[in-house]
């Protein structure tokens, strides 16, 4: 199964580098994505801990055509994705 643009997913962080975090999509064994450091809340809010292996995150898909697909854990991006899908208020 391929992931779709603006889709929401639950993921688990599997590796962290200074540029972002590699994540595995929960329930899709072997499906990975990448969260750039600027698309994780810790980049914008110093009270939020940076990502660590094992962290569970709720994300939206920004670019499914990239390898690995680019994801965002920012609530603002998730809200935009919902509006684009016609979900929520």
QUIBEL-V493134 format. One line per field, one symbol per residue. ss: DSSP state (H for helix, E for strand, - for the rest). phi: phi as a letter, one per 20 degrees, with the letter a starting at -180 (. if undefined). Layout:
ss->???
phi->???
//
This chain:
ss->-------EEEEEEEEEE--EEEEEE------EEEEEHHH-HHH------------EEEEEEEE-----EEEE--HHHHHHHHHHH----
phi->.eedgmfdbdccfdbccfeqcecdffncgnedbcdfgfddgffdcfeefffcgnfdcdcceebfefcfgeccdegfffffgfffemdme
//
